[in-house]
Amino acid sequence: MADWGPVVIAVVLFVLLSPGLLLQIPGRNRVVEFGNMQTSGLSILVHTVIYFGLLTIFLIAIGVHIYTG
């Protein structure tokens, strides 16, 4: 049986937290900008920290598992 939980969680978080796709923290003109598709180095860093924090919470603290078989 394969555990697909980490793969699914990582892909979903990657898509949702791509800077500029849904939102960007910090934005160029405001703290949060929605759907502007422009990124900066600081925005990439902030989204990376949020991504790894949420990934750690979901995989280690909560322990999400999806088994196929």
Backbone torsions as a table, in degrees:
resi	resn	phi	psi	omega
1	MET	NA	135.3	-179.8
2	ALA	-100.4	140.8	177.9
3	ASP	-96.1	106.2	-177.5
4	TRP	-95.0	-0.3	-178.8
5	GLY	-56.7	-52.2	179.8
6	PRO	-62.0	-36.3	-179.8
7	VAL	-67.2	-47.3	-178.5
8	VAL	-64.3	-46.0	180.0
9	ILE	-62.3	-43.5	-179.1
10	ALA	-64.4	-42.6	-179.6
11	VAL	-67.4	-44.4	180.0
12	VAL	-62.7	-45.9	178.6
13	LEU	-65.0	-37.6	179.0
14	PHE	-62.3	-44.3	-179.9
15	VAL	-67.6	-44.6	-177.6
16	LEU	-70.2	-31.3	-175.5
17	LEU	-102.5	15.1	173.9
18	SER	-65.8	122.7	-176.3
19	PRO	-59.5	128.4	176.8
20	GLY	93.2	-15.5	-179.0
21	LEU	-73.8	-63.7	175.5
22	LEU	-96.7	-47.4	178.9
23	LEU	-150.8	164.7	179.1
24	GLN	-135.3	125.2	178.4
25	ILE	-122.6	122.5	-15.6
26	PRO	-78.6	148.9	178.4
27	GLY	-82.2	178.0	179.9
28	ARG	-75.3	-36.9	-177.5
29	ASN	-111.2	-25.5	-179.2
30	ARG	-131.0	174.6	179.9
31	VAL	-67.8	-44.1	179.1
32	VAL	-126.1	127.2	175.2
33	GLU	-121.7	144.6	-175.6
34	PHE	-109.9	126.2	171.2
35	GLY	59.6	38.8	-177.8
36	ASN	-93.4	-12.8	177.9
37	MET	56.2	27.7	174.6
38	GLN	-124.8	134.9	-177.5
39	THR	-124.2	161.5	173.8
40	SER	-130.5	168.7	179.1
41	GLY	-61.8	-40.5	179.0
42	LEU	-65.5	-39.4	178.6
43	SER	-64.5	-41.2	177.9
44	ILE	-62.9	-41.5	178.7
45	LEU	-63.4	-45.6	-179.5
46	VAL	-63.2	-45.6	-179.8
47	HIS	-66.1	-32.9	177.3
48	THR	-66.5	-43.1	178.5
49	VAL	-64.4	-43.1	178.0
50	ILE	-63.3	-42.9	180.0
51	TYR	-59.2	-51.9	-177.8
52	PHE	-68.7	-31.7	175.7
53	GLY	-65.1	-47.6	179.0
54	LEU	-67.6	-38.4	178.3
55	LEU	-62.4	-41.6	178.0
56	THR	-64.6	-42.2	179.2
57	ILE	-62.8	-47.8	-176.9
58	PHE	-68.5	-38.5	-174.2
59	LEU	-88.1	-38.6	-175.2
60	ILE	-96.5	-50.6	-175.2
61	ALA	-73.6	-46.2	-178.1
62	ILE	-88.3	-38.8	178.2
63	GLY	77.3	56.1	-179.9
64	VAL	-73.1	129.3	178.9
65	HIS	-135.1	134.9	173.9
66	ILE	-127.5	110.9	-176.4
67	TYR	-100.8	139.4	173.8
68	THR	-118.3	153.0	-179.8
69	GLY	-175.1	NA	NA
